[in-house]
Amino acid sequence: MANPIRNGRLMGKRSIVTGSAMGLGEAVARRFAHEGAAVVCVDVKPVPNEQTVQSLLDQGGQAYSVIGDVSSS
């Protein structure tokens, strides 16, 4: 995804992606950003979540990091 899509299907939309530090959540965050969405990345793991966000920003996307646990206990 070296060239982010500027007129993708999600252009102008906002999304919240949980579990975005790795795996499926990271893949979803990357796809949404690639399609033009501003992505709020939420995960309990601060370092890998920040790495995901930084990668999206480096590719020209809009991304924000939130550290938190959305699971029920």
N, C-alpha and C positions, 0 to 999 in steps of 0.2 A: 504494500500500500504506500509506495513512495509518493504518489500523487493523489491527494485526497480529492474526492468528487466534490465539486462546488455546487452542483445543482442536483444532488441525489434525492432520492425519495423522501428522506427525512430532513431535508434542508429547512431550517427555521424551527425545527421541533426540539424539544428537550426530553431527555430520558434519564432515568435512574436505573443503574445496573448494579445489582448486588453480587457479591462474590467475584468482583472484577479483578482481583489480584492475580488470578491464574485460572487455567482451565476454560470451561465453557463460559463463565462470566467474563473473562478477559476477551474471548473471541467475540462475544456479543457486543462488548464495549467497542472493540475495534471496528466491527461491521457498522454499528450505528454511527460512529464518528466518520467512517469512510463514506457513509451515505449522507453526511451533512448535519447530523444531530449534535447538539451540545450535550455532553455526557457527564453525569454525576456518577463517579465510581465509588461504590461503598464496599468496604471490606474490613475485617478485623485485623488484617495483617498490614501494618502501615508501610513497611519498606517496599514489598512487591506492588502494593496498590499505587504508591507514589511513582514507581517505575513505569507502571502501565500508563498513568496519567502523563508523565513526562514524555513517553514515547508518542502518545496521541498529540500532545502539544508540538513536539518536534516535527510531526508530519502535517502540521497546519490545522489540526482540529481544535475544538473547544472542549476542554475536559477539566473537571474539578475532583478533588479527592475528599472523601468523608470517611473517617475511621469510625466504625460502629458495628454492632452486632444486631441484626434484625431477626435472629432466630428466637423462638419462644423457649422459655426455660421452665 
